[in-house]
Amino acid sequence: MLLAQIQVIAAEGPNGKFIPSDAKEMYWAIAAFAVIFFFFVKKGVPLIREALDKGQAAAVADATAAEAAIAESRAKIADATAELGDADAQLAQIMADSQEAAQQLRVDSANRTQQLVNDMWAKAQADVESMKTQASADIQAEVASQAMGAAEQVVRASLDDAGQSTLVDNYIARLGASS
Amino acid sequence: MSERINGYADAVLAIAHAEGDVKGISDELFVVGRAVDTNDDLRAAISDARMPAERKIQIMDDLLDGKARAATKGLVSMVVGAGRGADLGKIAAAVAERAATSAGKQVATVRSAVALSDDQTSRLATALAAKLGIEVDVKVIQDSSVVGGLITTVGDTVIDGSVRTRLNRLRESL
């Protein structure tokens, strides 16, 4: 039908349009087109298909590579996240250790300070007791010395020749009695 | 006791024997020896190497003039003149010990604040002999630090009946 219409138009002569007025030219054109189309289908299409296949394969490869890269990136992100998590955990552990060490340090320091205070208190008490004892002994010694000095003076004053002689006689009498 | 002290004691005792008055000379020497031992100035004077021997002898002669036998004074002069004045006390003690031993006795050193009468000395010697079972030759040392009573030493035995010791006990009890 279309061919018939083309033939009619061609029979009408030059019409200022692209369709040639001569039907033969049109036939040749169609034949040429058919030949070209044939070669196109025979050679061009496989080439195009091959190119398309190659492009598709490349696209698939690219997509695969991209997915691999994405997977790798995700793995790296996961690793980094894990490492970050580990870092957080380590940081938390360090903080906990630091707090524990600080607490232990406070406790130790408090204990040492308390021990120091206790020792100083005990030493002060011992010193006070020692001073009290020494002072008491000094007072006793001084009192004894004063009392003895006074007693000796009284005895010497009261011992006249008769008293001395009596003491000697008593000594001799006791000596004789004990023999 | 050193050999020198023993030698001087033997010499003094021999002279005392020769004089025939061992106890008298021994007693007087004992008193002189005690005086030298207890008087620092006297001991320093008779042991001063710079002082001539004649001067030292003169000091002792003046000290004993009219108070001791001539033999005693001579023996003291001999010891002091030989430069052994500082040892006079030890020599006198050794002489007393030898004299007592030769008489079958032991020296009883008695410290007293006052001098003892002859009667007291005799009764004391009798009481000590009865108590210790040995004859004793009593040598009295006057020592005011005793205050009263007596302290008798015979060998290693001490019989203390002094007021000083009683006062010391009282001090300790206080």
Interface residues (C-beta under 8 A of the other chain):
Chain A: Q140 V143 A144 S145 A147 M148 A151 E152 V155 R156 L159 D161 G163 Q164 S165 L167 V168 D169 N170 Y171 I172 R174 L175 G176 S178 S179
Chain B: S112 A113 V114 L116 S117 Q120 R123 L124 T126 A127 L128 A130 K131 V147 G148 G149 L150 I159 G161 V163 L167 L170 R171 L174
